[in-house]
């Protein structure tokens, strides 16, 4: 992989690792659903303006079903789940649990008949479950019904990403990366709009929360998706997926630097277990 692609991979991981920090800042003022809706709506507007400015084709109306499903499971639902989790657990926890996405992808792929789960994948999944259990059960976190719900929400969000990848592979054929990114954000905004109407914040969020939403939408969603799709074109989906290994590292780093979250030996062990599990599962898939 060329140096510029490696650099783009690291930058992308740093951006996505920072998304959990921004959610931690904005979620208490916005609430989970309004935060997710604002994120996808603003990202959709930015991507639409980008497409129009470059004269690129917009998403086709005929593909509305695919955009709706991909938008719901690749953006809308997981963003809302992580925004809920951000109310109760730290950015580092969410970043590590996000790294289980490829494990869920392998499991869902097997359930759909798209791929086979061999001993390597089973070992990776077992290690991943152990890593998450270690992180939640023994980390510097008071285990309460709310923190457990937040942990489950984070894992459900990762499962959504796993499903969305398989669905997009089958239904996104023929779409350009920009049209797919834009259409999915429009679909996510449409899915989230009805429930968000009943959960709007009582007052205008403070400036730091508004700035965090702007960063989530423009940097962590619109710009990050364009970079990710460009990386897939240049180095292929398997290598691009290695960004998953780096996101928890930046999640822990940004949480410690900017939110004062503690990093303990148990957290590092849990993070390492999840990353090794993901690597084992991906290596098993390549063979």
Secondary structure, DSSP 8 states (H G I E B T S, - for coil): --HHHHHHHHHHHHHHHHHHHHHHHHHHHH-HHHHHHHHHHHHHHHHHHHHHHHT-----GGGHHHHHHHHIIIIIHHHHHHHHHTTTS-HHHHHHHHTTHHHHHHHHHHHTTSS---HHHHHHHHHHHHHHHHHHHHSSS---HHHHHHHHHHHHHHHHHHHHHHHHHHH-TT--HHHHHHHHHHHHHHHHHHHHTTS--SS---HHHHHHHHIIIIIIIIIHHHHHHHHHHHH-HHHHTTHHHHHHHHHHHHHHHHH-----HHHHHHHHHHHHHHHHHHHHHH-
